[in-house]
Amino acid sequence: MQKEKKKSGIIERVRKATHYSLEGLRVSFKEEQAFRLEVLIGVVLIPTAILIPVDLAIRILLVFSMVAVLVAELLNSAIEAVTDLVSGEMHHLAKKAKDCASAAVFLCLIGVGVMWIVALYQWVQSTA
């Protein structure tokens, strides 16, 4: 009986965690314009990455670099929300937190750009 309780406890925790995660994605998509734009970019780039004839390693890097952008944007939004909650007025540390989170997204976007340049270069070289 104790094992049944543990199994259902684990299943319930996974169910709740999934619910909270999906709620985070939903609210971010609804309220964050940057997240919606990055999802749109991902909807275009991820299938394209799967379809273009490049090495599997490059393909994986293309997909996961875009996933990294979405993860960074979610963390950026979370940091901004908490900073706004805690700091009613503009404080230099609140600005620093928001700027650093934004810089993380920016670096991920640069990574996506670099990966796509490498992939397209490889594709052009293989067709030449």
C-alpha positions as CSV (number, residue, x, y, z in Angstrom):
1,M,0.0,0.0,0.0
2,Q,2.8,2.4,0.8
3,K,4.4,1.8,-2.7
4,E,1.0,2.7,-4.3
5,K,0.9,5.9,-2.4
6,K,4.5,6.8,-3.5
7,K,3.7,6.0,-7.1
8,S,0.6,8.1,-7.1
9,G,2.5,10.9,-5.3
10,I,5.2,10.9,-8.0
11,I,2.5,10.9,-10.7
12,E,0.7,13.7,-9.0
13,R,3.9,15.8,-8.7
14,V,4.7,15.2,-12.4
15,R,1.1,16.2,-13.3
16,K,1.3,19.4,-11.2
17,A,4.7,20.3,-12.6
18,T,3.5,19.8,-16.1
19,H,0.5,22.0,-15.4
20,Y,2.6,24.8,-13.9
21,S,5.0,24.6,-16.9
22,L,2.3,24.7,-19.5
23,E,0.7,27.6,-17.6
24,G,4.1,29.4,-17.7
25,L,4.2,28.9,-21.5
26,R,0.6,30.0,-21.9
27,V,1.0,33.2,-19.8
28,S,4.3,34.1,-21.5
29,F,2.8,33.6,-25.0
30,K,-0.2,35.7,-24.0
31,E,1.7,38.5,-22.2
32,E,5.2,38.7,-23.7
33,Q,5.5,40.1,-27.2
34,A,9.2,39.1,-27.5
35,F,8.3,35.5,-26.5
36,R,5.6,35.3,-29.2
37,L,8.1,36.6,-31.8
38,E,10.7,34.1,-30.8
39,V,8.2,31.3,-30.9
40,L,7.2,32.4,-34.4
41,I,10.9,32.4,-35.4
42,G,11.3,28.9,-33.9
43,V,8.2,27.7,-35.8
44,V,10.0,28.7,-39.0
45,L,13.6,27.8,-38.1
46,I,13.2,24.4,-36.3
47,P,11.4,22.6,-39.2
48,T,13.8,24.2,-41.6
49,A,16.7,22.9,-39.6
50,I,15.2,19.5,-39.7
51,L,14.7,19.6,-43.5
52,I,17.9,21.2,-44.8
53,P,20.6,18.7,-45.8
54,V,23.3,19.3,-43.2
55,D,25.2,17.1,-40.8
56,L,23.2,15.7,-37.9
57,A,25.4,17.6,-35.4
58,I,24.7,20.9,-37.1
59,R,21.0,20.1,-37.2
60,I,20.9,19.4,-33.5
61,L,22.7,22.6,-32.7
62,L,20.3,24.6,-34.9
63,V,17.3,23.2,-33.0
64,F,18.7,23.5,-29.5
65,S,20.1,27.0,-30.1
66,M,16.6,28.1,-30.8
67,V,15.3,26.3,-27.8
68,A,18.0,28.1,-25.8
69,V,16.5,31.4,-27.0
70,L,13.1,30.4,-25.7
71,V,14.5,29.3,-22.4
72,A,16.4,32.5,-22.0
73,E,13.4,34.6,-22.8
74,L,11.3,32.7,-20.2
75,L,13.9,33.3,-17.6
76,N,14.2,37.0,-18.7
77,S,10.4,37.4,-18.3
78,A,10.5,35.7,-14.8
79,I,13.4,38.0,-13.7
80,E,11.5,41.1,-14.9
81,A,8.3,40.0,-13.2
82,V,10.0,39.4,-9.9
83,T,12.1,42.6,-10.1
84,D,8.9,44.6,-10.8
85,L,7.1,42.9,-7.9
86,V,10.0,43.6,-5.4
87,S,11.1,47.0,-6.6
88,G,8.3,49.5,-6.8
89,E,10.7,52.2,-8.0
90,M,13.6,52.0,-10.5
91,H,16.7,50.9,-8.6
92,H,20.1,50.5,-10.1
93,L,20.1,46.8,-9.0
94,A,16.7,46.2,-10.6
95,K,18.0,47.7,-13.8
96,K,21.1,45.6,-13.6
97,A,19.1,42.4,-13.2
98,K,16.8,43.3,-16.1
99,D,19.7,44.3,-18.3
100,C,21.6,41.1,-17.6
101,A,18.6,38.9,-18.3
102,S,18.1,40.8,-21.6
103,A,21.7,40.3,-22.5
104,A,21.3,36.5,-22.0
105,V,18.6,36.5,-24.6
106,F,20.7,38.7,-26.9
107,L,23.6,36.3,-26.7
108,C,21.4,33.3,-27.4
109,L,20.0,35.1,-30.5
110,I,23.6,35.8,-31.6
111,G,24.3,32.1,-31.2
112,V,21.3,31.2,-33.4
113,G,22.6,33.6,-36.1
114,V,26.1,32.1,-36.0
115,M,24.7,28.6,-36.1
116,W,22.6,29.4,-39.1
117,I,25.5,31.0,-40.9
118,V,27.6,27.9,-40.3
119,A,24.7,25.6,-41.5
120,L,24.0,27.6,-44.6
121,Y,27.8,27.7,-45.4
122,Q,27.9,24.0,-45.1
123,W,24.9,23.5,-47.2
124,V,26.2,25.8,-50.0
125,Q,29.6,24.0,-49.9
126,S,28.0,20.6,-50.2
127,T,26.0,21.7,-53.3
128,A,28.9,23.4,-55.0
